[in-house]
Each structure stands twice: as structure tokens, then as C-alpha cells.
Amino acid sequence: MNDSVKRCPWVDLSKPEYLEYHDKEWGVPIHDDRHLFEFLILEAFQAGLSWYTILKKRKSFRIAFDWFDPEKVARYDEAKIHELLSNPGIIRNRAKVHAAVNNAGRFLEVQEDFGSFGAYIWGFIDNKPIVNVLRKLEDYPSKSSQSETISKALQKRGFSFVGPTIVYAHMQATGMVNDHTIDCYRRQEIQALTTNSPG
């Protein structure tokens, strides 16, 4: 089936993790805060690296970061940070680990102010996914006017590692943007999900 089904051009058919991620997760609208927080952290760790590197370590990340519970991550102290920096299962980058802890605190503040992070982040696009028309790999944008706006708003709130490119990747991952190419079988499936979902 893998050879006959059309998928986005970035998918490496030789890498099962890519296939699984593309076919089941990428572009599916997410409103659950825990899941949104996971992608926010993972996208920051991906900066300067390939997404495949992150996918291979995703299970280790989940264990290391208490399954991305923002309340727990926000309370990490220097001892816990040292433990993370000694963990070969994740990306051992001090700036990114500190950013994860900082962003957890800022994430909780957004929840306090808006009821949920999902309500806040989706509010930037009026709760309606943006559907782009992409045909080939070269058509993919690295950022958008919306990701630049969200990036500035997050930075103003004290978030770090949330530049417009990282935010755009987060939007793609969480379904705020449907960037499946026009010939990808998932494009229509996700549009149908969006049409049938509330809001």
C-alpha cells in the first residue's frame, strides 16, 4: 500500500516513523492542551535538527518530561535539569531544556488567562484551520504572517524558542494549517475531519 498511496513529498517511505507520523498525526487539528504542549516542546528541541531525529527520540522525551505535563515541567529544578542533560535519550541542549521549563510556566499562565492554551492559540486563526494549496516540496513555506504574529505574542508573554519558523511547524503539526499537498491522500481526510468538528 505504501507504494501506491500518494503522500506529501517530505515523507521518506523508508522510515516507518515518518510514515506513521504523516499518516496518523501530522495536520490533524489538536485542541488538547497536553498534546499542544508536547508539540511546543518538541518543535523547540527540533530547531537546527531534523524532525526525524525528534521522532526517533519521542518516546524517551515523553518519559523524561513526565509525559509533557506542564505543571510538573514548570517545577523542574536544577537537579532535574542536570538529570535531563545526562539523558542520552533526548537532545541534551542546555538552552532548549531551560526553554522547556520556562515555557511550561508561561503555558500555565496562558491557561490561567484564557481557560486553555488551545483556546488562546486557535484564537489567532478564528478557530478555523488554514488550508494551503501545495503541489511540491518547494511550495512549502517556512513561516507565515500568522506564525509571525503568534511568535511575537508568545515572546511577549516570555516564551522562548518560539520564532516564526518553529511556530509555523507547530501550526502544521497541530492542524492549525493543513499543508498536505493537493495529491496527498490525507489532505481530503483532514479537511473532512475539520468540516465535521465543532467550531
C-alpha positions in Angstrom: 0.0 0.0 0.0 2.8 2.4 0.8 4.0 2.4 -2.8 0.6 3.1 -4.3 -0.7 5.8 -2.0 0.2 9.4 -2.7 1.8 11.2 0.3 3.4 14.5 0.9 6.9 14.8 -0.7 8.7 15.2 2.6 7.8 11.7 3.7 10.6 9.2 3.5 9.0 5.9 2.7 12.0 4.0 4.1 11.4 5.5 7.6 8.5 3.9 9.4 8.4 6.7 12.0 7.8 9.2 9.2 5.0 7.1 7.6 3.3 6.7 11.0 3.5 10.3 11.9 2.3 11.6 8.5 -0.5 9.1 8.2 -1.9 9.5 11.7 -0.9 12.8 13.2 0.5 15.5 11.0 -2.1 18.1 10.3 -4.9 16.7 12.5 -6.5 19.5 14.4 -5.5 19.4 18.1 -7.1 21.3 20.9 -6.0 19.2 23.8 -3.5 21.2 25.9 -1.3 18.3 26.9 -0.8 17.4 23.2 -0.3 21.1 22.2 2.4 21.4 25.0 4.1 18.3 23.7 4.5 19.7 20.2 5.5 23.1 21.5 8.4 21.5 23.4 9.3 19.0 20.6 9.3 21.7 18.0 11.7 23.8 20.1 14.1 20.8 20.5 13.9 20.3 16.8 15.4 23.7 16.0 18.5 23.2 13.9 17.8 19.4 13.6 15.7 17.1 11.5 12.1 16.2 12.7 13.1 12.6 12.1 15.7 12.9 14.9 12.9 14.1 17.2 10.5 11.3 16.2 13.1 8.6 17.0 13.5 10.1 20.5 9.9 11.0 21.1 9.2 8.1 23.5 12.3 9.0 25.5 11.2 12.6 25.6 7.8 11.7 26.9 9.3 9.7 29.7 11.9 12.3 30.5 9.4 15.2 30.6 6.7 13.4 32.6 4.5 12.9 29.6 4.6 16.6 29.0 2.6 17.6 32.0 3.2 21.4 32.0 2.6 21.6 35.8 5.3 19.1 36.5 7.7 20.5 33.9 7.3 24.1 35.3 8.5 22.8 38.7 11.8 21.3 37.4 14.8 22.4 39.5 18.5 22.4 38.7 18.8 18.8 39.8 16.1 17.7 37.4 17.7 19.8 34.6 21.1 18.1 35.3 19.3 14.8 35.1 17.8 15.7 31.7 21.2 16.9 30.4 22.6 13.5 31.3 19.8 11.6 29.5 21.1 10.2 26.1 17.5 9.5 25.1 16.8 13.2 24.4 18.5 16.2 22.9 20.9 17.3 25.5 21.0 21.0 24.9 21.0 23.2 28.0 19.3 26.2 26.3 16.5 24.0 25.0 16.0 22.2 28.3 15.8 25.6 30.2 13.4 26.8 27.5 11.1 23.8 28.1 10.9 24.6 31.8 10.4 28.3 31.2 7.7 27.6 28.5 5.9 25.3 30.9 5.5 28.2 33.3 4.3 30.5 30.6 2.0 27.8 29.3 0.3 27.7 32.7 -0.1 31.4 32.7 -1.9 31.3 29.3 -4.2 28.6 30.7 -5.0 30.8 33.7 -5.7 33.8 31.4 -7.6 32.1 28.7 -9.0 28.9 30.2 -6.8 26.7 28.0 -3.8 27.1 25.7 -5.9 25.7 22.9 -8.4 28.5 23.2 -5.6 31.0 23.1 -3.5 29.6 20.2 -6.5 28.8 18.0 -8.0 32.2 18.6 -5.3 33.7 16.3 -6.9 32.0 13.3 -10.5 32.2 14.4 -10.6 28.5 15.3 -10.5 27.6 11.6 -7.6 25.7 10.1 -5.8 27.4 7.2 -5.8 25.3 4.1 -2.9 25.9 1.7 -2.5 24.7 -1.9 0.8 23.0 -2.2 2.0 20.8 -5.0 5.7 20.1 -4.4 8.3 20.3 -1.7 9.4 23.8 -2.9 5.9 25.1 -2.3 6.2 24.6 1.5 6.6 27.9 3.4 8.9 28.1 6.4 6.7 30.6 8.1 3.6 32.7 7.6 2.1 36.1 8.6 0.1 34.2 11.2 3.1 32.4 12.6 4.9 35.7 12.9 2.0 37.2 14.8 1.8 34.2 17.1 5.6 34.2 17.6 5.6 37.9 18.7 2.7 37.3 21.1 4.3 34.3 22.7 7.6 36.1 23.0 5.9 39.0 24.6 4.5 36.5 27.2 8.0 35.3 27.9 8.1 32.1 25.8 11.5 31.2 24.3 12.4 29.1 21.2 9.2 30.3 19.6 10.4 32.0 16.4 8.0 32.2 13.4 9.5 29.1 11.8 9.1 27.0 14.9 5.6 28.3 15.4 4.7 27.5 11.8 6.0 23.9 12.3 3.8 23.8 15.4 0.8 25.0 13.4 1.4 22.3 10.7 1.8 19.6 13.3 -1.3 20.5 15.3 -3.6 21.1 12.3 -3.9 24.8 12.5 -2.6 24.6 9.0 -3.4 21.9 6.5 -0.2 21.6 4.4 -0.8 18.3 2.9 -0.2 18.6 -0.9 -3.1 18.5 -3.2 -2.4 14.9 -4.3 -1.8 13.6 -0.8 -4.5 11.2 0.3 -4.5 12.7 3.8 -5.5 16.2 2.6 -9.1 15.4 2.0 -9.4 13.2 5.1 -8.2 16.0 7.3 -10.5 18.5 5.6 -13.4 16.2 6.3 -12.3 16.0 9.9 -12.2 19.7 10.1 -15.6 20.1 8.5 -17.2 17.6 10.9 -15.6 19.0 14.0 -17.2 21.6 16.3 -16.3 25.3 15.6 
